[in-house]
Amino acid sequence: MVEATGLPPKDITDADGRSFWPQCLGYGGDPREWIYGYYFPHPYAKKFNDSNNHPEVRYAWDQRYKLYDNGDLYDTQIDVLETKGIDLERASPAVKQARTKLQAALDSYPVQGAQIDHEKVRGIYQSK
């Protein structure tokens, strides 16, 4: 977004963002081979919506495979709803290579909420 405004970028040492502005203009740019996702639904929010009362989720996803930080791997082209994880013992070398790439992507990011004691904070703001 900074590049789109024409402003000079700041020197940020603890981030790894890439500009997607060239792609917006129709140029090749420097896209990643994967995306990283982190979702933390705030387990404290039981008061408002119990369906969001679960731990955070991290994943890396390329154009075909999606790897969660718990090790579950899905082929999202044939299993859009992620109902059946891939059995790595029976997987092809290409699938194993994709898993290795996605695991490296996950490993390049910090494990955000790992120190949170979810049992201790679950429903902390529940109405009594």
Secondary structure, DSSP 4 states (H G I P E B T S, - for coil): -HHHHTPPPP--TT------HHHHTTS-----SSEEEEE---GGGGGT-GGG-S--EEEEE-SSEEEETTS-EEETTT-TT--S---GGG--HHHHHHHHHHHHHHHTS--TTTT--HHHHTTTT---
